Amino acid sequence: MGVKRLKYYVRIYFWFIAQDIKGRMQYRVDFFISIVGMLMTNLLGLLSIYVIFRSIPNILGWSYYEILFIYGFSLLSLSPLQLFFDNLWNLPYYLITGDFIKYYLKPLNIFFFYFAEVFDMKGLSQLITGIIILSYSWIKLNLEFSFLKLLLLIISILSGSLVMISLMVIGSTVAFWVLNVTPLLNFIFRLREYTKYPVDIFDPFFKFVFSFLIPIAFVSFYPSQIFLRHQSNKLLVFISPFVGIFLFIVAYKFWMKGTRRYKGTGV
């Protein structure tokens, strides 16, 4: 993609965001309720961690602030999915009604066009919460901070976000073959709760599953270990960015294969 083409897509994307925000602000009460709802959900998760550590000093060797760090890292990694890919939940509806056909009628990449239409602003509350929690735990753990560390942190978070985005995109793309994918999407989405804790605390079987079969451990646990305990699981820690990129390429190609199959109403 050339520079001019890239600038064109960036300009189009911000136009889409502006239109979506205008539409959502017509229902301000619903918008603010959803913001508060997401904020409360994340804070309740934080409260549960606090209550647990009021009774015990650590969980299998993991301290309160280490788990807090992973929790904040997870919230940041999950934020791009919430902000930029919320439209994947609507795919079965668009396929059944035939509305998906409109994405073939403009000279835009279908993947980009479909997901650019929706920007879920309530994800901003999750993003801010994650930044606060991660910053607080970073200070409490006395971790070294530098520009290089910040750059590495951003890369690690983005690579982790690609893992969850890819899993959800793959799940939604199944709708091109099996329309009712909502149970599958709900299952994958609920797995995000396990990204907020060290995978080491799970049974070896689930640790294997979450590392190699449904690799949600790469959303936050393994990339966060670059800053916490990079000596442990060294190989898995440092291949984390490549896992996210690889999965996203697979998810994108699978999506495009699904769009080539689509013929109109009823798939």
Backbone hydrogen bonds, N-H to C=O, Kabsch-Sander energy under -0.5 kcal/mol:
donor,donor_aa,acceptor,acceptor_aa,energy
6,L,2,G,-2.4
7,K,3,V,-2.6
8,Y,4,K,-2.1
9,Y,5,R,-2.1
10,V,6,L,-2.4
11,R,7,K,-2.5
12,I,8,Y,-2.3
13,Y,9,Y,-2.5
14,F,10,V,-2.2
15,W,11,R,-1.5
16,F,12,I,-2.3
17,I,13,Y,-2.4
18,A,14,F,-2.2
19,Q,15,W,-2.2
20,D,16,F,-2.4
21,I,17,I,-2.6
22,K,18,A,-2.1
23,G,19,Q,-1.9
24,R,20,D,-2.3
25,M,21,I,-2.3
26,Q,23,G,-0.9
27,Y,24,R,-1.8
28,R,25,M,-0.6
31,F,27,Y,-2.0
32,F,28,R,-2.8
33,I,29,V,-2.3
34,S,30,D,-2.0
35,I,31,F,-2.0
36,V,32,F,-2.4
37,G,33,I,-2.6
38,M,34,S,-2.2
39,L,35,I,-2.2
40,M,36,V,-2.7
41,T,37,G,-2.0
42,N,38,M,-2.1
43,L,39,L,-2.2
44,L,40,M,-2.3
45,G,41,T,-1.6
46,L,42,N,-1.7
47,L,43,L,-2.4
48,S,44,L,-2.1
49,I,45,G,-1.4
50,Y,46,L,-2.0
51,V,47,L,-2.5
52,I,48,S,-2.1
53,F,49,I,-2.2
54,R,50,Y,-0.7
54,R,51,V,-0.7
55,S,51,V,-0.6
55,S,52,I,-1.3
56,I,52,I,-1.4
59,I,62,W,-2.3
60,L,58,N,-0.6
62,W,59,I,-1.9
63,S,61,G,-0.6
64,Y,57,P,-0.5
67,I,63,S,-2.2
68,L,64,Y,-2.2
69,F,65,Y,-2.0
70,I,66,E,-2.1
71,Y,67,I,-2.4
72,G,68,L,-2.6
73,F,69,F,-2.6
74,S,70,I,-2.5
75,L,71,Y,-2.2
76,L,72,G,-2.0
77,S,73,F,-2.3
78,L,74,S,-2.2
79,S,75,L,-1.0
82,Q,78,L,-1.7
83,L,79,S,-2.9
84,F,80,P,-2.8
85,F,80,P,-0.5
85,F,81,L,-1.5
88,L,85,F,-1.5
89,W,86,D,-1.4
90,N,87,N,-1.5
91,L,88,L,-0.9
94,Y,90,N,-2.1
95,L,91,L,-2.3
96,I,92,P,-2.2
97,T,93,Y,-2.5
98,G,94,Y,-1.2
99,D,94,Y,-0.5
100,F,94,Y,-1.7
101,I,98,G,-1.5
102,K,99,D,-1.6
103,Y,100,F,-1.7
104,Y,101,I,-1.7
105,L,102,K,-1.3
108,L,106,K,-2.7
113,F,109,N,-3.1
114,Y,110,I,-2.6
115,F,111,F,-1.9
116,A,112,F,-2.3
117,E,113,F,-0.8
117,E,114,Y,-0.5
118,V,115,F,-0.9
120,D,83,L,-2.0
121,M,119,F,-1.1
123,G,120,D,-1.7
124,L,121,M,-2.3
125,S,122,K,-1.0
126,Q,122,K,-0.8
127,L,123,G,-2.1
128,I,124,L,-2.6
129,T,125,S,-2.2
130,G,126,Q,-2.4
131,I,127,L,-2.1
132,I,128,I,-2.2
133,I,129,T,-2.5
134,L,130,G,-2.6
135,S,131,I,-2.4
136,Y,132,I,-2.4
137,S,133,I,-2.5
138,W,134,L,-2.3
139,I,135,S,-2.1
140,K,136,Y,-2.2
141,L,137,S,-2.0
142,N,139,I,-1.2
143,L,138,W,-2.0
150,L,146,S,-2.4
151,L,147,F,-2.5
152,L,148,L,-2.4
153,L,149,K,-2.4
154,I,150,L,-2.4
155,I,151,L,-2.2
156,S,152,L,-2.4
157,I,153,L,-2.5
158,L,154,I,-2.5
159,S,155,I,-2.4
160,G,156,S,-2.1
161,S,157,I,-2.4
162,L,158,L,-1.8
163,V,159,S,-1.0
164,M,160,G,-1.3
165,I,161,S,-2.5
166,S,162,L,-2.4
167,L,163,V,-2.2
168,M,164,M,-2.2
169,V,165,I,-2.7
170,I,166,S,-2.7
171,G,167,L,-2.2
172,S,168,M,-2.5
173,T,169,V,-2.3
174,V,170,I,-1.0
175,A,172,S,-1.8
176,F,173,T,-2.2
177,W,174,V,-2.2
178,V,174,V,-3.2
181,V,179,L,-1.8
185,L,181,V,-2.7
186,N,182,T,-2.8
187,F,183,P,-2.1
188,I,184,L,-2.4
189,F,185,L,-2.8
190,R,186,N,-2.2
191,L,187,F,-1.0
191,L,188,I,-0.5
192,R,189,F,-1.4
193,E,190,R,-1.6
194,Y,191,L,-1.6
195,T,192,R,-1.2
196,K,193,E,-0.9
197,Y,194,Y,-0.9
201,I,198,P,-1.6
202,F,199,V,-1.4
207,K,203,D,-2.5
208,F,204,P,-2.1
209,V,205,F,-2.3
210,F,206,F,-3.1
211,S,207,K,-0.9
212,F,208,F,-2.7
213,L,208,F,-0.7
213,L,209,V,-1.4
214,I,209,V,-3.3
216,I,214,I,-3.2
217,A,210,F,-2.5
218,F,215,P,-1.4
219,V,216,I,-1.8
220,S,216,I,-0.6
222,Y,217,A,-2.5
224,S,220,S,-2.0
225,Q,221,F,-1.1
225,Q,222,Y,-0.7
226,I,223,P,-1.1
227,F,224,S,-1.5
228,L,224,S,-0.9
232,S,229,R,-1.7
234,K,231,Q,-0.7
237,V,233,N,-2.5
238,F,234,K,-2.0
239,I,235,L,-1.3
240,S,237,V,-0.7
242,F,239,I,-0.5
243,V,239,I,-1.9
244,G,240,S,-1.9
245,I,241,P,-1.9
246,F,242,F,-2.6
247,L,243,V,-2.5
248,F,244,G,-2.1
249,I,245,I,-2.1
250,V,246,F,-2.2
251,A,247,L,-2.8
252,Y,248,F,-2.7
253,K,249,I,-2.4
254,F,250,V,-2.3
255,W,251,A,-2.4
256,M,252,Y,-2.5
257,K,253,K,-2.0
258,G,254,F,-2.0
259,T,255,W,-2.3
260,R,256,M,-1.6
261,R,257,K,-0.9
261,R,258,G,-0.6
262,Y,258,G,-1.1
266,G,95,L,-1.4
267,V,95,L,-0.6
267,V,264,G,-2.1
